Amino acid sequence: MSTILPWLYALLLVVVSARQDDRTPPPSLRGPQNGGVLCPLSPGAQQFGYIQPRFSYRYFYGIIEANKSPETSPTFLYIGGGLGGSSIGTAGTVNGPCTMNPNGAVQLLNRYSWTEDANSIWVDAPGPTGFSEGPMEPDLVAVVENLVHFLDGLFKDHGKLNRDLHLIGTSASASVVAMLGSSIVKKPQLKINLKGVMMRHGLVGPMSIYHGCLTMAKEHKLLPAGELEQMAQDLKACETKIAKCNAGGPGGPPDLGACKDATRFCDAATYVRLKEQGRSL
């Protein structure tokens, strides 16, 4: 716990500053807002705040300019994995301009920061993720709709960031950025300068992954015919167990016992069999 408390305190100051400022008047990126910055060591200007995409939602975001030539650099939008992982947390620990030393007492410049040559937008989504506010959206379609409104509002204040935009999603949010990119392409009236979508070890759904194990095993002849047939049969039972796990429906509570059972069974039926062949998944 001691390794993250100083960083969390610094982030809390940023959030309090954002709440006080809250986009009135339209913010400038030429300097920190009310002194609240995530990484004081970074030469890139920083600004944090809230945008209300629609209804009762308020999405918390951070903007960190590129260290080099921000006026001509491309922009990326980063959404944390989970869903429900804070992208602001990732910015402060993984690929943002600062990381922490091993004991959590000192911020260090991140020599591998993605902001070295790119402007960045970090958003906590969906609804109650991180410092964002609002109920959990009922499905991914609603999350994407909120993000479309979020980007439209953000670029009205920060039009210079609407340049060579790349959408980046990790794990479960990879599906979100794929859907968001599709939505942007279908809405040219938004005039969002989308250039690419990056899906980092995307999670598209457990059954897709488990079936992918069977496909890979067949195509590369990793298992004998009898074991392939058994895996195919086990996948039918796996699908039933996953359905029981998600019996609460979209947005509803999962059956935790059923989920643990599904994970153990489905992993044993697919992952474990391939790992025993010395294959990396």
Residue, then its C-alpha position, 0 to 999 in steps of 0.5 A: m500500500s505504501t508504494i501507491l499512496p503518494w501517487l494516489y494523493a497526487l492524483l486526488l489533488v488533480v481530481v479536486s482541481a478538475r472539480q473546481d474548474d469543471r470546464t468553465p471557461p473553456p480550458s487552455l492547454r498552455g498550462p496546468q489548470n489550478g496547478g493540478v498536474l499528474c506529472p510535474l516533470s513532464p514538459g507537456a502541458q496537462q489539463f483534467g476535467y469532466i465532460q457530461p456526454r449525456f443524461s446523468y453521466r460525467y466522464f473524467y478525463g486527462i489531456i497530456e500534450a506531446n513532449k515534442s511538437p504538440e501542435t503537429s503531433p498525432t493524438f491518441l485516446y486511451i480507454g483502460g481495460g476491465l471494463g472498469g479499469s481507470s485509464i488515468g491510473t494507467a497514465g500514472t503507472v504504465n505508459g504516461p509521462c511519469t512512473m513511481n520509484p519502487n518505494g512509491a516516494v518519488q515520481l520518475l520520468n518515463r523514458y518510454s512514455w507514449t506522450e513523447d511524440a503524441n498528444s494524449i486523451w485519457v478517459d475513465a469509462p464506462g460510467p462509474t469507472g475511476f473518477s467518472e460519475g454515473p450509473m453503469e451503462p446497460d451494454l457496450v452500445a450505450v458506452v460507445e454512444n457516451l464516448v461519441h458524445f464525449l469526443d464531440g464535446l472535447f473537440k469543441d473545446h480542444g479542436k487542435l487535438n482532433r488530428d490523426l486520432h488513434l483509439i486504443g483499448t486494452s483487454a475488454s475495452a478493445s471491443v469498445v474502441a473497435m465499436l467506437g471507431s465504427s460509429i465515428v466512420k458512420k457519422p462523418q458529420l462529427k468531423i473526427n479525424l480518425k486514423g486508426v484503432m489499436m486493440r491491445h490483447g483484446l478480450v472479445g468474449p470468453m467463448s470466442i477465446y475458448h473456441g479459438c483454442l480449438t481452432m488453433a489446435k486443429e489448424h496446427k495439429l497440436l492434439p490427436a484427433g481424439e483430444l480435439e473431439q473431446m475439446a469440441q464436446d467440452l466446449k458445449a458444456c463450457e458454453t452452458k456454464i458461462a451462460k449460468c455465470n451470466a444469468g443476471g443478464p447485461g448489467g446484472p450481478p453475476d453468479l460468482g460460484a457459477c463463474k468460478d466453476a465455468t472458469r475452472f472447467c473451460d480453462a481445463a478444457t482448452y488452455v491447459r490442454l494446449k499449455e501441456q503441449g508447450r504452446s504459449l497462449 
